[in-house]
Amino acid sequence: MPVPGFEIPLHGALAEPITIAGAPRTAVILIGTLTAVLSLGLQAPLIGAPLGAALYGAALWATKRDPYALQVLARHLRQPAYLNG
């Protein structure tokens, strides 16, 4: 039951995750840095560019299925495995 006077409009951008070209911002920055290191730093563009494209495609696919998929994966990897064997 809403209380009169205690409602505010909420813009949709405040509830959506921040993305760059459809993938989460942190993932895109990490993938771009890795691609730049492989392609420019190690001078292996035949490895870096396809790997970067594949990683970006995987991040984009996961984000389209669930906008918070990569955040959930990161949180899952940080949790200790208490119940394992």
N, C-alpha and C positions, 0 to 999 in steps of 0.2 A: 504494500500500500504506500504510494508515494506521498511524501509530506509536502504540502504547498510551500513554495519559496525556497526549497532545497534542491532544485534541479538546475543543472547548467548544461549548455550544449557542448558536446565533445566533438572536435574535428577528427575525421577518420585517420588523418596522418599521425595522430598521437598514439593510435592503437596498432598501427601496421609496422612491421619490421623495416629497417632502413636497408635498401638494396641499391646496387649499382648494376644496371643492365639486367635486372631480374634475379640476381644472385645476392646473397648477404654480403654486406660491405666488407666485413673482416675476412671472409673467405676469398673475395675477389682481390683484395690487397695482398693476401698471402700467396695466392696463385700467381698473381702478376709479378710479385717479387721473386718467387721461385723460377718462373719462366725467364725473367730478365737475368737472373744469376746464371742459369744454364745457357741461355742463348748468347748473352753478351760477355759475362764474366768468364765462363769456361769455354766460350767460343764453340758451342755445340748446338747451333740452331736447329739442326735436324732432329735433335732429341728434345730440346726445350720447347719449341713451338708446338709440336703435336701433343706433348705431355701437358702443356698448359691448356691447350684446347680441350683435351679429354677431361682434365680436372674441372675446367670451367663448365663443360657440358654436364658433368656429373653433379656439380653444385647447383646448376640451373634446374636439372631434372628433379633433384631432391627438393628444391625450394618450390617448384610448381606443384609437387605432390603435397607438401606440408611446409608452410612458410617458416616454421620453427624447427625443422628437421636437423639442421646443422647445429643449432643451439642445444638441442636435446642430446645430440651425439657428443658434443663437447662436455656437457654436464655429466653424461654417462661415463665418459672416460676418466673424469676426475674423481668419481665416487670410488671408495675402497671396496674391495670384494670381500665382504664379511661372510657371505654364505657359501663361498666356494669351498668344497671338500674338506 
